[in-house]
Amino acid sequence: GAEMAQLPVEMREQVGAAGGLLVLRVGQGTPASRAGLHSGDVLVKVNGKPLRTSRDLRTALEESPNAALALELVRKRQTMTVKMK
């Protein structure tokens, strides 16, 4: 439900994150949209584990297909956690 890319090194200081996945686009009516993700958010952890690549997120989704995921993200230099089912 969302298009993401690895956070470019040159953007890390600007967004206030040391790494993670930059949300480029969120599809309407998707789990990512219902969780409140916005384009420009940087996902930094899933269920307490650091996110370095989109593969890390896919692995978390595969390991808990029916459970809600706790996504830690940085939005406008503020860290927050949202739940995604």
Secondary structure, 3 states (H helix, E strand, C coil): CEEEEECCHHHHHHHCCCCCEEEEEECCCCHHHHCCCCCCCEEEEECCEECCCHHHHHHHHHHCCCCCEEEEEEECCEEEEEEEC
